[in-house]
Amino acid sequence: MNRLRVCKKCRVYTLKDTCKVCGEPTVSPHPPRFSPQDPYGEYRRKLKREIMKEEGKEYAV
Protein backbone atom coordinates (compact mmCIF):
# COMPACT_ATOMS: atom_id res chain seq x y z
CA MET A 1 0.00 0.00 0.00
CA ASN A 2 1.39 3.40 -0.99
CA ARG A 3 1.35 6.29 1.42
CA LEU A 4 1.04 9.96 0.64
CA ARG A 5 4.37 11.73 0.17
CA VAL A 6 5.38 15.36 -0.42
CA CYS A 7 8.25 17.07 -2.23
CA LYS A 8 10.04 19.48 0.12
CA LYS A 9 11.29 21.61 -2.77
CA CYS A 10 8.06 22.35 -4.68
CA ARG A 11 5.43 21.19 -2.11
CA VAL A 12 3.71 18.77 -4.55
CA TYR A 13 1.92 15.75 -3.05
CA THR A 14 2.35 12.35 -4.72
CA LEU A 15 2.43 8.61 -4.06
CA LYS A 16 5.81 8.17 -5.79
CA ASP A 17 9.30 8.18 -4.25
CA THR A 18 10.37 11.03 -6.55
CA CYS A 19 8.59 14.27 -7.42
CA LYS A 20 6.90 14.29 -10.83
CA VAL A 21 7.61 18.03 -11.25
CA CYS A 22 11.23 18.53 -10.19
CA GLY A 23 12.57 14.97 -9.75
CA GLU A 24 13.64 15.47 -6.11
CA PRO A 25 13.11 12.67 -3.55
CA THR A 26 9.84 12.89 -1.61
CA VAL A 27 9.29 12.46 2.14
CA SER A 28 6.38 11.51 4.36
CA PRO A 29 4.40 14.59 5.47
CA HIS A 30 3.42 12.90 8.74
CA PRO A 31 5.46 13.22 11.97
CA PRO A 32 6.88 10.03 13.52
CA ARG A 33 4.78 8.27 16.14
CA PHE A 34 5.27 9.44 19.72
CA SER A 35 6.44 6.99 22.36
CA PRO A 36 7.11 7.85 26.02
CA GLN A 37 9.87 5.21 25.98
CA ASP A 38 11.73 6.93 23.13
CA PRO A 39 15.21 5.35 23.20
CA TYR A 40 16.74 8.05 20.94
CA GLY A 41 15.04 11.16 22.37
CA GLU A 42 18.11 12.18 24.36
CA TYR A 43 20.29 12.08 21.25
CA ARG A 44 17.80 14.02 19.10
CA ARG A 45 17.54 16.78 21.72
CA LYS A 46 21.34 16.92 22.07
CA LEU A 47 21.73 17.23 18.28
CA LYS A 48 19.07 19.95 18.14
CA ARG A 49 20.86 21.91 20.89
CA GLU A 50 24.14 21.72 18.93
CA ILE A 51 22.49 22.85 15.68
CA MET A 52 20.73 25.75 17.41
CA LYS A 53 24.00 26.76 19.09
CA GLU A 54 25.79 26.83 15.71
CA GLU A 55 23.03 29.02 14.27
CA GLY A 56 23.38 31.41 17.20
CA LYS A 57 19.91 30.68 18.59
CA GLU A 58 19.04 29.66 22.13
CA TYR A 59 17.35 26.31 22.68
CA ALA A 60 14.80 26.38 25.50
CA VAL A 61 14.47 23.11 27.39
N, CA, C, O and CB atoms as a CASP TS submission, in Angstrom:
PFRMAT TS
TARGET T0000
AUTHOR 0000-0000-0000
METHOD Language model
MODEL 1
PARENT N/A
ATOM      1  N   MET     1       0.839  -1.184   0.000  1.00  0.00           N
ATOM      2  CA  MET     1       0.000   0.000   0.000  1.00  0.00           C
ATOM      3  C   MET     1       0.882   1.245   0.000  1.00  0.00           C
ATOM      4  O   MET     1       1.789   1.362   0.825  1.00  0.00           O
ATOM      5  CB  MET     1      -0.953  -0.001   1.217  1.00  0.00           C
ATOM      6  N   ASN     2       0.627   2.164  -0.908  1.00  0.00           N
ATOM      7  CA  ASN     2       1.387   3.398  -0.990  1.00  0.00           C
ATOM      8  C   ASN     2       0.847   4.421  -0.015  1.00  0.00           C
ATOM      9  O   ASN     2      -0.354   4.475   0.248  1.00  0.00           O
ATOM     10  CB  ASN     2       1.360   3.953  -2.406  1.00  0.00           C
ATOM     11  N   ARG     3       1.724   5.210   0.505  1.00  0.00           N
ATOM     12  CA  ARG     3       1.355   6.290   1.424  1.00  0.00           C
ATOM     13  C   ARG     3       1.608   7.626   0.750  1.00  0.00           C
ATOM     14  O   ARG     3       2.451   7.738  -0.140  1.00  0.00           O
ATOM     15  CB  ARG     3       2.147   6.190   2.757  1.00  0.00           C
ATOM     16  N   LEU     4       0.884   8.619   1.177  1.00  0.00           N
ATOM     17  CA  LEU     4       1.037   9.964   0.644  1.00  0.00           C
ATOM     18  C   LEU     4       2.422  10.499   0.968  1.00  0.00           C
ATOM     19  O   LEU     4       2.916  10.316   2.081  1.00  0.00           O
ATOM     20  CB  LEU     4      -0.046  10.898   1.203  1.00  0.00           C
ATOM     21  N   ARG     5       3.045  11.154   0.008  1.00  0.00           N
ATOM     22  CA  ARG     5       4.370  11.735   0.174  1.00  0.00           C
ATOM     23  C   ARG     5       4.343  13.156  -0.369  1.00  0.00           C
ATOM     24  O   ARG     5       3.451  13.513  -1.139  1.00  0.00           O
ATOM     25  CB  ARG     5       5.459  10.879  -0.545  1.00  0.00           C
ATOM     26  N   VAL     6       5.319  13.970   0.029  1.00  0.00           N
ATOM     27  CA  VAL     6       5.381  15.363  -0.416  1.00  0.00           C
ATOM     28  C   VAL     6       6.814  15.717  -0.792  1.00  0.00           C
ATOM     29  O   VAL     6       7.769  15.244  -0.175  1.00  0.00           O
ATOM     30  CB  VAL     6       4.854  16.321   0.685  1.00  0.00           C
ATOM     31  N   CYS     7       6.947  16.556  -1.813  1.00  0.00           N
ATOM     32  CA  CYS     7       8.249  17.069  -2.225  1.00  0.00           C
ATOM     33  C   CYS     7       8.545  18.299  -1.385  1.00  0.00           C
ATOM     34  O   CYS     7       7.736  19.225  -1.343  1.00  0.00           O
ATOM     35  CB  CYS     7       8.283  17.405  -3.758  1.00  0.00           C
ATOM     36  N   LYS     8       9.684  18.324  -0.719  1.00  0.00           N
ATOM     37  CA  LYS     8      10.038  19.480   0.115  1.00  0.00           C
ATOM     38  C   LYS     8      10.384  20.706  -0.718  1.00  0.00           C
ATOM     39  O   LYS     8      10.224  21.835  -0.254  1.00  0.00           O
ATOM     40  CB  LYS     8      11.209  19.134   1.020  1.00  0.00           C
ATOM     41  N   LYS     9      10.854  20.496  -1.935  1.00  0.00           N
ATOM     42  CA  LYS     9      11.291  21.610  -2.771  1.00  0.00           C
ATOM     43  C   LYS     9      10.109  22.378  -3.365  1.00  0.00           C
ATOM     44  O   LYS     9      10.047  23.603  -3.259  1.00  0.00           O
ATOM     45  CB  LYS     9      12.190  21.101  -3.887  1.00  0.00           C
ATOM     46  N   CYS    10       9.163  21.652  -3.997  1.00  0.00           N
ATOM     47  CA  CYS    10       8.064  22.354  -4.678  1.00  0.00           C
ATOM     48  C   CYS    10       6.699  22.111  -4.038  1.00  0.00           C
ATOM     49  O   CYS    10       5.686  22.563  -4.571  1.00  0.00           O
ATOM     50  CB  CYS    10       8.013  21.932  -6.126  1.00  0.00           C
ATOM     51  N   ARG    11       6.652  21.405  -2.902  1.00  0.00           N
ATOM     52  CA  ARG    11       5.434  21.185  -2.111  1.00  0.00           C
ATOM     53  C   ARG    11       4.323  20.477  -2.882  1.00  0.00           C
ATOM     54  O   ARG    11       3.147  20.770  -2.667  1.00  0.00           O
ATOM     55  CB  ARG    11       4.917  22.502  -1.605  1.00  0.00           C
ATOM     56  N   VAL    12       4.675  19.547  -3.781  1.00  0.00           N
ATOM     57  CA  VAL    12       3.710  18.773  -4.547  1.00  0.00           C
ATOM     58  C   VAL    12       3.501  17.436  -3.838  1.00  0.00           C
ATOM     59  O   VAL    12       4.466  16.781  -3.443  1.00  0.00           O
ATOM     60  CB  VAL    12       4.190  18.565  -6.024  1.00  0.00           C
ATOM     61  N   TYR    13       2.243  17.034  -3.679  1.00  0.00           N
ATOM     62  CA  TYR    13       1.925  15.751  -3.055  1.00  0.00           C
ATOM     63  C   TYR    13       1.836  14.668  -4.121  1.00  0.00           C
ATOM     64  O   TYR    13       1.337  14.905  -5.221  1.00  0.00           O
ATOM     65  CB  TYR    13       0.601  15.837  -2.259  1.00  0.00           C
ATOM     66  N   THR    14       2.331  13.465  -3.782  1.00  0.00           N
ATOM     67  CA  THR    14       2.350  12.353  -4.722  1.00  0.00           C
ATOM     68  C   THR    14       2.410  11.039  -3.949  1.00  0.00           C
ATOM     69  O   THR    14       2.584  11.036  -2.731  1.00  0.00           O
ATOM     70  CB  THR    14       3.549  12.474  -5.698  1.00  0.00           C
ATOM     71  N   LEU    15       2.265   9.929  -4.659  1.00  0.00           N
ATOM     72  CA  LEU    15       2.435   8.607  -4.062  1.00  0.00           C
ATOM     73  C   LEU    15       3.775   7.995  -4.446  1.00  0.00           C
ATOM     74  O   LEU    15       4.114   6.907  -3.981  1.00  0.00           O
ATOM     75  CB  LEU    15       1.298   7.684  -4.487  1.00  0.00           C
ATOM     76  N   LYS    16       4.531   8.673  -5.280  1.00  0.00           N
ATOM     77  CA  LYS    16       5.808   8.169  -5.786  1.00  0.00           C
ATOM     78  C   LYS    16       6.961   8.548  -4.852  1.00  0.00           C
ATOM     79  O   LYS    16       6.815   9.413  -3.988  1.00  0.00           O
ATOM     80  CB  LYS    16       6.074   8.715  -7.199  1.00  0.00           C
ATOM     81  N   ASP    17       8.105   7.887  -5.038  1.00  0.00           N
ATOM     82  CA  ASP    17       9.301   8.182  -4.246  1.00  0.00           C
ATOM     83  C   ASP    17      10.056   9.405  -4.758  1.00  0.00           C
ATOM     84  O   ASP    17      10.898   9.957  -4.049  1.00  0.00           O
ATOM     85  CB  ASP    17      10.224   6.982  -4.242  1.00  0.00           C
ATOM     86  N   THR    18       9.759   9.832  -5.993  1.00  0.00           N
ATOM     87  CA  THR    18      10.372  11.031  -6.555  1.00  0.00           C
ATOM     88  C   THR    18       9.275  11.968  -7.043  1.00  0.00           C
ATOM     89  O   THR    18       8.200  11.522  -7.445  1.00  0.00           O
ATOM     90  CB  THR    18      11.347  10.673  -7.710  1.00  0.00           C
ATOM     91  N   CYS    19       9.550  13.252  -7.007  1.00  0.00           N
ATOM     92  CA  CYS    19       8.589  14.271  -7.422  1.00  0.00           C
ATOM     93  C   CYS    19       8.413  14.237  -8.942  1.00  0.00           C
ATOM     94  O   CYS    19       9.390  14.142  -9.686  1.00  0.00           O
ATOM     95  CB  CYS    19       9.048  15.678  -6.959  1.00  0.00           C
ATOM     96  N   LYS    20       7.164  14.315  -9.393  1.00  0.00           N
ATOM     97  CA  LYS    20       6.895  14.291 -10.833  1.00  0.00           C
ATOM     98  C   LYS    20       7.205  15.628 -11.494  1.00  0.00           C
ATOM     99  O   LYS    20       7.319  15.692 -12.718  1.00  0.00           O
ATOM    100  CB  LYS    20       5.444  13.918 -11.089  1.00  0.00           C
ATOM    101  N   VAL    21       7.342  16.698 -10.714  1.00  0.00           N
ATOM    102  CA  VAL    21       7.605  18.027 -11.255  1.00  0.00           C
ATOM    103  C   VAL    21       9.108  18.315 -11.341  1.00  0.00           C
ATOM    104  O   VAL    21       9.613  18.694 -12.398  1.00  0.00           O
ATOM    105  CB  VAL    21       6.919  19.087 -10.396  1.00  0.00           C
ATOM    106  N   CYS    22       9.817  18.133 -10.221  1.00  0.00           N
ATOM    107  CA  CYS    22      11.230  18.529 -10.190  1.00  0.00           C
ATOM    108  C   CYS    22      12.194  17.345 -10.100  1.00  0.00           C
ATOM    109  O   CYS    22      13.395  17.524 -10.300  1.00  0.00           O
ATOM    110  CB  CYS    22      11.470  19.450  -9.024  1.00  0.00           C
ATOM    111  N   GLY    23      11.699  16.141  -9.805  1.00  0.00           N
ATOM    112  CA  GLY    23      12.568  14.972  -9.751  1.00  0.00           C
ATOM    113  C   GLY    23      13.279  14.766  -8.424  1.00  0.00           C
ATOM    114  O   GLY    23      14.076  13.836  -8.299  1.00  0.00           O
ATOM    115  N   GLU    24      13.014  15.608  -7.431  1.00  0.00           N
ATOM    116  CA  GLU    24      13.639  15.470  -6.107  1.00  0.00           C
ATOM    117  C   GLU    24      12.996  14.312  -5.341  1.00  0.00           C
ATOM    118  O   GLU    24      11.852  13.955  -5.621  1.00  0.00           O
ATOM    119  CB  GLU    24      13.509  16.791  -5.296  1.00  0.00           C
ATOM    120  N   PRO    25      13.713  13.718  -4.379  1.00  0.00           N
ATOM    121  CA  PRO    25      13.113  12.668  -3.551  1.00  0.00           C
ATOM    122  C   PRO    25      11.990  13.243  -2.685  1.00  0.00           C
ATOM    123  O   PRO    25      12.067  14.391  -2.246  1.00  0.00           O
ATOM    124  CB  PRO    25      14.187  12.000  -2.662  1.00  0.00           C
ATOM    125  N   THR    26      10.957  12.450  -2.442  1.00  0.00           N
ATOM    126  CA  THR    26       9.838  12.894  -1.611  1.00  0.00           C
ATOM    127  C   THR    26       9.969  12.301  -0.214  1.00  0.00           C
ATOM    128  O   THR    26      10.683  11.320  -0.006  1.00  0.00           O
ATOM    129  CB  THR    26       8.484  12.492  -2.247  1.00  0.00           C
ATOM    130  N   VAL    27       9.267  12.913   0.744  1.00  0.00           N
ATOM    131  CA  VAL    27       9.286  12.464   2.135  1.00  0.00           C
ATOM    132  C   VAL    27       7.855  12.336   2.643  1.00  0.00           C
ATOM    133  O   VAL    27       6.923  12.868   2.039  1.00  0.00           O
ATOM    134  CB  VAL    27      10.099  13.443   3.026  1.00  0.00           C
ATOM    135  N   SER    28       7.691  11.641   3.737  1.00  0.00           N
ATOM    136  CA  SER    28       6.380  11.511   4.356  1.00  0.00           C
ATOM    137  C   SER    28       6.015  12.833   5.029  1.00  0.00           C
ATOM    138  O   SER    28       6.849  13.406   5.730  1.00  0.00           O
ATOM    139  CB  SER    28       6.361  10.340   5.381  1.00  0.00           C
ATOM    140  N   PRO    29       4.783  13.337   4.836  1.00  0.00           N
ATOM    141  CA  PRO    29       4.398  14.593   5.470  1.00  0.00           C
ATOM    142  C   PRO    29       3.956  14.418   6.919  1.00  0.00           C
ATOM    143  O   PRO    29       3.655  15.402   7.595  1.00  0.00           O
ATOM    144  CB  PRO    29       3.293  15.239   4.683  1.00  0.00           C
ATOM    145  N   HIS    30       3.913  13.172   7.407  1.00  0.00           N
ATOM    146  CA  HIS    30       3.423  12.897   8.743  1.00  0.00           C
ATOM    147  C   HIS    30       4.581  12.818   9.730  1.00  0.00           C
ATOM    148  O   HIS    30       5.642  12.297   9.388  1.00  0.00           O
ATOM    149  CB  HIS    30       2.616  11.600   8.760  1.00  0.00           C
ATOM    150  N   PRO    31       4.396  13.327  10.955  1.00  0.00           N
ATOM    151  CA  PRO    31       5.460  13.217  11.967  1.00  0.00           C
ATOM    152  C   PRO    31       5.586  11.773  12.442  1.00  0.00           C
ATOM    153  O   PRO    31       4.637  11.001  12.312  1.00  0.00           O
ATOM    154  CB  PRO    31       5.174  14.154  13.173  1.00  0.00           C
ATOM    155  N   PRO    32       6.738  11.395  12.988  1.00  0.00           N
ATOM    156  CA  PRO    32       6.880  10.035  13.518  1.00  0.00           C
ATOM    157  C   PRO    32       5.966   9.822  14.725  1.00  0.00           C
ATOM    158  O   PRO    32       5.572  10.780  15.390  1.00  0.00           O
ATOM    159  CB  PRO    32       8.346   9.759  13.909  1.00  0.00           C
ATOM    160  N   ARG    33       5.640   8.585  14.997  1.00  0.00           N
ATOM    161  CA  ARG    33       4.784   8.273  16.136  1.00  0.00           C
ATOM    162  C   ARG    33       5.495   8.635  17.436  1.00  0.00           C
ATOM    163  O   ARG    33       6.716   8.516  17.541  1.00  0.00           O
ATOM    164  CB  ARG    33       4.390   6.781  16.132  1.00  0.00           C
ATOM    165  N   PHE    34       4.717   9.078  18.424  1.00  0.00           N
ATOM    166  CA  PHE    34       5.267   9.441  19.724  1.00  0.00           C
ATOM    167  C   PHE    34       5.270   8.226  20.635  1.00  0.00           C
ATOM    168  O   PHE    34       4.307   7.460  20.670  1.00  0.00           O
ATOM    169  CB  PHE    34       4.464  10.594  20.360  1.00  0.00           C
ATOM    170  N   SER    35       6.351   8.058  21.366  1.00  0.00           N
ATOM    171  CA  SER    35       6.440   6.995  22.359  1.00  0.00           C
ATOM    172  C   SER    35       7.103   7.555  23.616  1.00  0.00           C
ATOM    173  O   SER    35       8.175   8.153  23.529  1.00  0.00           O
ATOM    174  CB  SER    35       7.235   5.770  21.804  1.00  0.00           C
ATOM    175  N   PRO    36       6.484   7.373  24.779  1.00  0.00           N
ATOM    176  CA  PRO    36       7.111   7.847  26.017  1.00  0.00           C
ATOM    177  C   PRO    36       8.437   7.147  26.311  1.00  0.00           C
ATOM    178  O   PRO    36       9.282   7.693  27.021  1.00  0.00           O
ATOM    179  CB  PRO    36       6.163   7.645  27.182  1.00  0.00           C
ATOM    180  N   GLN    37       8.624   5.949  25.774  1.00  0.00           N
ATOM    181  CA  GLN    37       9.867   5.212  25.983  1.00  0.00           C
ATOM    182  C   GLN    37      10.792   5.406  24.792  1.00  0.00           C
ATOM    183  O   GLN    37      11.400   4.445  24.320  1.00  0.00           O
ATOM    184  CB  GLN    37       9.586   3.713  26.208  1.00  0.00           C
ATOM    185  N   ASP    38      10.906   6.622  24.305  1.00  0.00           N
ATOM    186  CA  ASP    38      11.726   6.932  23.131  1.00  0.00           C
ATOM    187  C   ASP    38      13.199   6.701  23.452  1.00  0.00           C
ATOM    188  O   ASP    38      13.783   7.458  24.227  1.00  0.00           O
ATOM    189  CB  ASP    38      11.495   8.394  22.667  1.00  0.00           C
ATOM    190  N   PRO    39      13.821   5.653  22.860  1.00  0.00           N
ATOM    191  CA  PRO    39      15.213   5.355  23.197  1.00  0.00           C
ATOM    192  C   PRO    39      16.208   6.355  22.603  1.00  0.00           C
ATOM    193  O   PRO    39      17.347   6.420  23.065  1.00  0.00           O
ATOM    194  CB  PRO    39      15.558   3.968  22.726  1.00  0.00           C
ATOM    195  N   TYR    40      15.813   7.133  21.595  1.00  0.00           N
ATOM    196  CA  TYR    40      16.743   8.052  20.937  1.00  0.00           C
ATOM    197  C   TYR    40      16.424   9.522  21.217  1.00  0.00           C
ATOM    198  O   TYR    40      17.067  10.406  20.651  1.00  0.00           O
ATOM    199  CB  TYR    40      16.729   7.809  19.445  1.00  0.00           C
ATOM    200  N   GLY    41      15.447   9.796  22.076  1.00  0.00           N
ATOM    201  CA  GLY    41      15.042  11.163  22.371  1.00  0.00           C
ATOM    202  C   GLY    41      16.179  12.026  22.906  1.00  0.00           C
ATOM    203  O   GLY    41      16.324  13.189  22.529  1.00  0.00           O
ATOM    204  N   GLU    42      16.970  11.447  23.777  1.00  0.00           N
ATOM    205  CA  GLU    42      18.105  12.177  24.364  1.00  0.00           C
ATOM    206  C   GLU    42      19.076  12.639  23.281  1.00  0.00           C
ATOM    207  O   GLU    42      19.575  13.764  23.320  1.00  0.00           O
ATOM    208  CB  GLU    42      18.844  11.294  25.391  1.00  0.00           C
ATOM    209  N   TYR    43      19.339  11.758  22.314  1.00  0.00           N
ATOM    210  CA  TYR    43      20.289  12.078  21.249  1.00  0.00           C
ATOM    211  C   TYR    43      19.724  13.117  20.282  1.00  0.00           C
ATOM    212  O   TYR    43      20.460  13.984  19.811  1.00  0.00           O
ATOM    213  CB  TYR    43      20.671  10.812  20.488  1.00  0.00           C
ATOM    214  N   ARG    44      18.414  13.039  19.977  1.00  0.00           N
ATOM    215  CA  ARG    44      17.799  14.020  19.096  1.00  0.00           C
ATOM    216  C   ARG    44      17.822  15.407  19.721  1.00  0.00           C
ATOM    217  O   ARG    44      18.102  16.396  19.044  1.00  0.00           O
ATOM    218  CB  ARG    44      16.368  13.617  18.767  1.00  0.00           C
ATOM    219  N   ARG    45      17.522  15.476  21.034  1.00  0.00           N
ATOM    220  CA  ARG    45      17.541  16.775  21.721  1.00  0.00           C
ATOM    221  C   ARG    45      18.960  17.343  21.790  1.00  0.00           C
ATOM    222  O   ARG    45      19.155  18.549  21.640  1.00  0.00           O
ATOM    223  CB  ARG    45      16.959  16.640  23.142  1.00  0.00           C
ATOM    224  N   LYS    46      19.944  16.479  22.017  1.00  0.00           N
ATOM    225  CA  LYS    46      21.341  16.922  22.067  1.00  0.00           C
ATOM    226  C   LYS    46      21.770  17.472  20.708  1.00  0.00           C
ATOM    227  O   LYS    46      22.421  18.515  20.638  1.00  0.00           O
ATOM    228  CB  LYS    46      22.269  15.757  22.493  1.00  0.00           C
ATOM    229  N   LEU    47      21.407  16.771  19.626  1.00  0.00           N
ATOM    230  CA  LEU    47      21.734  17.232  18.280  1.00  0.00           C
ATOM    231  C   LEU    47      21.052  18.563  17.984  1.00  0.00           C
ATOM    232  O   LEU    47      21.664  19.457  17.398  1.00  0.00           O
ATOM    233  CB  LEU    47      21.324  16.183  17.239  1.00  0.00           C
ATOM    234  N   LYS    48      19.794  18.701  18.384  1.00  0.00           N
ATOM    235  CA  LYS    48      19.070  19.952  18.141  1.00  0.00           C
ATOM    236  C   LYS    48      19.731  21.112  18.886  1.00  0.00           C
ATOM    237  O   LYS    48      19.849  22.212  18.348  1.00  0.00           O
ATOM    238  CB  LYS    48      17.594  19.814  18.573  1.00  0.00           C
ATOM    239  N   ARG    49      20.162  20.864  20.125  1.00  0.00           N
ATOM    240  CA  ARG    49      20.858  21.914  20.886  1.00  0.00           C
ATOM    241  C   ARG    49      22.129  22.360  20.169  1.00  0.00           C
ATOM    242  O   ARG    49      22.416  23.555  20.092  1.00  0.00           O
ATOM    243  CB  ARG    49      21.203  21.414  22.303  1.00  0.00           C
ATOM    244  N   GLU    50      22.896  21.392  19.640  1.00  0.00           N
ATOM    245  CA  GLU    50      24.141  21.717  18.930  1.00  0.00           C
ATOM    246  C   GLU    50      23.864  22.517  17.660  1.00  0.00           C
ATOM    247  O   GLU    50      24.577  23.475  17.362  1.00  0.00           O
ATOM    248  CB  GLU    50      24.908  20.433  18.582  1.00  0.00           C
ATOM    249  N   ILE    51      22.844  22.133  16.918  1.00  0.00           N
ATOM    250  CA  ILE    51      22.490  22.849  15.684  1.00  0.00           C
ATOM    251  C   ILE    51      22.048  24.264  16.005  1.00  0.00           C
ATOM    252  O   ILE    51      22.463  25.211  15.338  1.00  0.00           O
ATOM    253  CB  ILE    51      21.377  22.106  14.917  1.00  0.00           C
ATOM    254  N   MET    52      21.205  24.416  17.025  1.00  0.00           N
ATOM    255  CA  MET    52      20.726  25.746  17.407  1.00  0.00           C
ATOM    256  C   MET    52      21.889  26.620  17.887  1.00  0.00           C
ATOM    257  O   MET    52      21.915  27.822  17.624  1.00  0.00           O
ATOM    258  CB  MET    52      19.647  25.637  18.510  1.00  0.00           C
ATOM    259  N   LYS    53      22.848  26.014  18.588  1.00  0.00           N
ATOM    260  CA  LYS    53      24.001  26.757  19.089  1.00  0.00           C
ATOM    261  C   LYS    53      24.848  27.268  17.925  1.00  0.00           C
ATOM    262  O   LYS    53      25.332  28.399  17.953  1.00  0.00           O
ATOM    263  CB  LYS    53      24.851  25.874  20.027  1.00  0.00           C
ATOM    264  N   GLU    54      25.027  26.418  16.887  1.00  0.00           N
ATOM    265  CA  GLU    54      25.792  26.827  15.712  1.00  0.00           C
ATOM    266  C   GLU    54      25.110  27.962  14.959  1.00  0.00           C
ATOM    267  O   GLU    54      25.780  28.818  14.381  1.00  0.00           O
ATOM    268  CB  GLU    54      25.997  25.642  14.784  1.00  0.00           C
ATOM    269  N   GLU    55      23.772  27.971  14.966  1.00  0.00           N
ATOM    270  CA  GLU    55      23.028  29.018  14.272  1.00  0.00           C
ATOM    271  C   GLU    55      22.911  30.293  15.123  1.00  0.00           C
ATOM    272  O   GLU    55      22.382  31.303  14.661  1.00  0.00           O
ATOM    273  CB  GLU    55      21.634  28.508  13.898  1.00  0.00           C
ATOM    274  N   GLY    56      23.400  30.240  16.348  1.00  0.00           N
ATOM    275  CA  GLY    56      23.377  31.411  17.203  1.00  0.00           C
ATOM    276  C   GLY    56      22.043  31.623  17.882  1.00  0.00           C
ATOM    277  O   GLY    56      21.761  32.725  18.352  1.00  0.00           O
ATOM    278  N   LYS    57      21.214  30.596  17.943  1.00  0.00           N
ATOM    279  CA  LYS    57      19.913  30.682  18.589  1.00  0.00           C
ATOM    280  C   LYS    57      19.965  29.936  19.908  1.00  0.00           C
ATOM    281  O   LYS    57      20.778  29.030  20.096  1.00  0.00           O
ATOM    282  CB  LYS    57      18.798  30.113  17.679  1.00  0.00           C
ATOM    283  N   GLU    58      19.085  30.330  20.821  1.00  0.00           N
ATOM    284  CA  GLU    58      19.042  29.663  22.129  1.00  0.00           C
ATOM    285  C   GLU    58      17.970  28.600  22.107  1.00  0.00           C
ATOM    286  O   GLU    58      16.862  28.845  21.629  1.00  0.00           O
ATOM    287  CB  GLU    58      18.779  30.676  23.275  1.00  0.00           C
ATOM    288  N   TYR    59      18.282  27.423  22.617  1.00  0.00           N
ATOM    289  CA  TYR    59      17.346  26.305  22.680  1.00  0.00           C
ATOM    290  C   TYR    59      16.773  26.222  24.068  1.00  0.00           C
ATOM    291  O   TYR    59      17.503  25.963  25.024  1.00  0.00           O
ATOM    292  CB  TYR    59      18.026  24.979  22.294  1.00  0.00           C
ATOM    293  N   ALA    60      15.457  26.441  24.204  1.00  0.00           N
ATOM    294  CA  ALA    60      14.800  26.376  25.504  1.00  0.00           C
ATOM    295  C   ALA    60      14.420  24.940  25.811  1.00  0.00           C
ATOM    296  O   ALA    60      13.822  24.257  24.979  1.00  0.00           O
ATOM    297  CB  ALA    60      13.555  27.286  25.541  1.00  0.00           C
ATOM    298  N   VAL    61      14.765  24.485  26.999  1.00  0.00           N
ATOM    299  CA  VAL    61      14.473  23.111  27.393  1.00  0.00           C
ATOM    300  C   VAL    61      13.106  22.984  27.963  1.00  0.00           C
ATOM    301  O   VAL    61      12.696  21.889  28.347  1.00  0.00           O
ATOM    302  CB  VAL    61      15.474  22.615  28.383  1.00  0.00           C
TER
END
